[in-house]
Amino acid sequence: MSDDPQLSVERFLYRKADPCDRRQWVDYRDFGTQASIDAQYGTATWMQDPAAEARHFVDRSRYARENLACELDIHYGPTLEETLDIFPADELGAPVFVFIHGGYWRANTAKEFSCVALGLQRRGITTVVVNYSLCPTVTIDEITRQVRAAVAWVLRNIGRYGGDPSRVALGGHSAGGHLTAMALQTRWQEDYGLPADPLVAAVLVSGIYDLAPLRYSYLQPLIQLDDGVVRRNSPLFTVRPCSTPALVTWGEAESPEFARQSAAYHQAWRAAGNSSELVAVLGAHHFSAIHGFEDPQSPVCSWLHRTLAPDR
């Protein structure tokens, strides 16, 4: 994977690939047109300088790889993209946080998000950043399968890297928030031979939990949603009873749709008898909503530390 900053920035930013008329009528909720959906889900339109935000992740992630202990490009599955990067904590038996990156399932790699280890490592938490294949080369169904395989790999193997497999948390941002929710729906016992609820915490940042509106958006040519993909991969409607406590969050300066998606998932999670907290990141837009992972004293790092290591 290239570490060239310009290539990384270009990969990070979305580029419209929509050949159709954005004035086309859309029969979904009260949006009316594709343009109105694009305005809500085009994340870069809600910030002043998207390129600067992209450079932040590229530069800070390079800094993390150069200054933190790490083991890179470890294969968890058979394809080239099924790799993960591990940033071990200093002490053996450390709690573990597995992070799933965003990019609307069709952009970015794990390398742009090494920076999430910066704050967590200083709180004594081992960080694993998952890479996965992208649309349209693969489907969202396949990406979901890969993420579940990555989590299972961590649960079985993280002890070899100094992590405690009994204290593994999972989280993600944007599409990674969606994939975190999908992982929480996994039949771990039946499909992987693991405990039914093997994760001790989950952090879902600016996730998409109802995929239906994206079928009418500029993203459709790349992510290629149909009725079956939407039904199978909209975790808002398939929440199961689960003992994993969740922190559901989004940026206060994001579009109303991201607030709605997060609030709806929080409500569905609690309606199933599960535990969750719903918190907006004050002043944050879609990209800066995960800057807190870089700061050991941030609310998200503190929440994970309390949940993973309450007695330390």
Stockholm file with secondary structure:
# STOCKHOLM 1.0

chainA/1-312         MSDDPQLSVERFLYRKADPCDRRQWVDYRDFGTQASIDAQYGTATWMQDPAAEARHFVDRSRYARENLACELDIHYGPTLEETLDIFPADELGAPVFVFIHGGYWRANTAKEFSCVALGLQRRGITTVVVNYSLCPTVTIDEITRQVRAAVAWVLRNIGRYGGDPSRVALGGHSAGGHLTAMALQTRWQEDYGLPADPLVAAVLVSGIYDLAPLRYSYLQPLIQLDDGVVRRNSPLFTVRPCSTPALVTWGEAESPEFARQSAAYHQAWRAAGNSSELVAVLGAHHFSAIHGFEDPQSPVCSWLHRTLAPDR
#=GR chainA/1-312 SS CCCCHHHHHHHHSCCCCCCSCTTSEECSTTCEEHHHHHHHHCGGGGSSCHHHHHHHHHHHHHHHHHHSCCEEEEESSSSTTCEEEEECCSSTTEEEEEEECCSTTSSCCGGGGGGGHHHHHHTTCEEEEECCCCTTTSCHHHHHHHHHHHHHHHHHHGGGGTEEEEEEEEEEETHHHHHHHHHHTCCHHHHHSSCSSCCSEEEEESCCCCCGGGGGSTTHHHHCCCHHHHHHTCGGGCCCCCCCCEEEEEETTSCHHHHHHHHHHHHHHHHTTCCEEEEEETTCCTTGGGGGGGCTTSHHHHHHHHHHCTTC
#=GC SS_cons         CCCCHHHHHHHHSCCCCCCSCTTSEECSTTCEEHHHHHHHHCGGGGSSCHHHHHHHHHHHHHHHHHHSCCEEEEESSSSTTCEEEEECCSSTTEEEEEEECCSTTSSCCGGGGGGGHHHHHHTTCEEEEECCCCTTTSCHHHHHHHHHHHHHHHHHHGGGGTEEEEEEEEEEETHHHHHHHHHHTCCHHHHHSSCSSCCSEEEEESCCCCCGGGGGSTTHHHHCCCHHHHHHTCGGGCCCCCCCCEEEEEETTSCHHHHHHHHHHHHHHHHTTCCEEEEEETTCCTTGGGGGGGCTTSHHHHHHHHHHCTTC
//
